[in-house]
Amino acid sequence: MKNKFIPLYKPSISKQEIRNVKTCLKDGWISSKGKFVSSFEKKFKNKFGYNYSTVTTNGTTALHLALLSLDIKQGDEVIVPNITFVATVNAISYVRAKPILVDINKKSWLMDINEIEKKITKKTKAIILVHLYGFPYFEKDILYLKKKYRLKIIEDCAEAIGSKYNNKFVGTLGDVSTFSFYGNKTISTGEGGMVVTKNKKIYETIVSLKSQGLNMNKIDNFYNHEILGYNYRMTNICASIGLAQLNKIDFFINQKNIIFKLYKKFLGRKVTFQEENKNTKSTYWLVTILVKNKLTRINLQRYLKKYNIETRPIFTPMNKLKMYEGSKKKFTNSLDIYNKGISLPSYPGLKRKEIEFICGKINNYLENF
């Protein structure tokens, strides 16, 4: 076991994905047209109860399209958590709006409703909810803010496909919601994303925007580019992989539940785990733990690396990045959790004996060093 490399994440690829890709190659449909694109979109929306869905090149372009579809523009403010992958905040900058960073809750590692409310101004147009590591927000809190301040809600579900709030799948609360199918996500298309919405007009706008601004309803004039658009279309090959992955998502999510419970069992109280909000259910994309302090975290990562166990720290707080460091606020919780946080191997194919090995090394380090 010592010499076997245990990665942080890897996709679970089976014969069905390979067969689907071969079908694309055989039929010649390898770009953004082909039967797998529409099949993947349809099965995805039916699986999770979304009204409209459309695939994109990746999760970042999905976020860009979501903001554009809500007419977020220069001078607008968009509230976003200080702990997230940088793509969430970059997408706000793409449309020249201003990201308003909010510190996170000590237990859930998500934005606290009281902290969000403090940041709302007359310029605030939207809130981006990032369901960090698969842990969803408390639905009633968000609905309260949405109604009181008439704000748009975008859900970044890149890490939370299949997670639930109030027994409903994430993505059903937002005006627009986005997903990522990068190689380390719960289901993967290699590179890819999805945008979902309950609003037909928003859906049609997004489909046009991702297709170089074409009006898709005017079949008599194919090159009828009516708005400034982008080439954000997923290939048929990627969609074919996604369709096969979607067939196994219940299995993947069940495995992730087992993995999370095993980590909690074997690590016990030596570390701290992210906590679920009430009436929510996480899919535990990455099992992430907190240790005593920054030095412990750094040294533990080095120790695990000696045994070929790959880990990574929590996302760097946005206010610590050069391009977003303007705020004078200290973001105490974000910094504390970043300093202490380690993400552990969490892919569905991870074996119990591998988890026992990882936890054994962590426990040994924490007890003896």
NORHUQUI-V528181 format. One line per field, one symbol per residue. ss: DSSP state (A for helix, B for strand, O for the rest). psi: psi as a letter, one per 40 degrees, with the letter a starting at -180 (. if undefined). A space follows every 50 residues. Layout:
BEGIN
ss = ???
psi = ???
END
This chain:
BEGIN
ss = OOOOOBOOOOOOOOAAAAAAAAAAAAAOOOOOOOAAAAAAAAAAAAAAOO OBBBBBOOAAAAAAAAAAAOOOOOOOBBBBBOOOOAAAAAAAAAOOOBBB BBOBOOOOOOBOAAAAAAAOOOOBBBBBBBOAAAOOOOAAAAAAAAAAAO OBBBBBOOOOOOOBBOOBBOOOOOOBBBBBOBOOOOOOOBOOBBBBBOOA AAAAAAAAAOBOOBOOOOOOOOOOBOOOOOBOOOOAAAAAAAAAAAOOAA AAAAAAAAAAAAAAAAAAAAOBBOOOOOOBBOOOOOBBBBOOOAAAAAAA AAAAAAOOBOOBBOOOOAAAOAAAOOOOOOOAAAAAAAAABBBBOOOOOO OAAAAAAAAAAAAAAAAAO
psi = ddehhhidiiihhaddddddddddddeegeaeiidddddddddddddefi diihiididddddddddddefhaheihhhiidhiidddddddddeeihhh hhiiidddeihhddddddehaeehdihhhhgheehiihddddddddddef iihhhgfdefheiihfeiiieedidiiiiifideidiiechiiihiiehd dddddddddeffeiheegeegdfgheihaigfiiiddddddddddddedd dddddddddddddddddbedihiiiiiifihiefdhhhihadaddddddd ddddddffhhiiiihhhdeeidefedheidfddddddddehhhiheideh idddddddddddddddde.
END
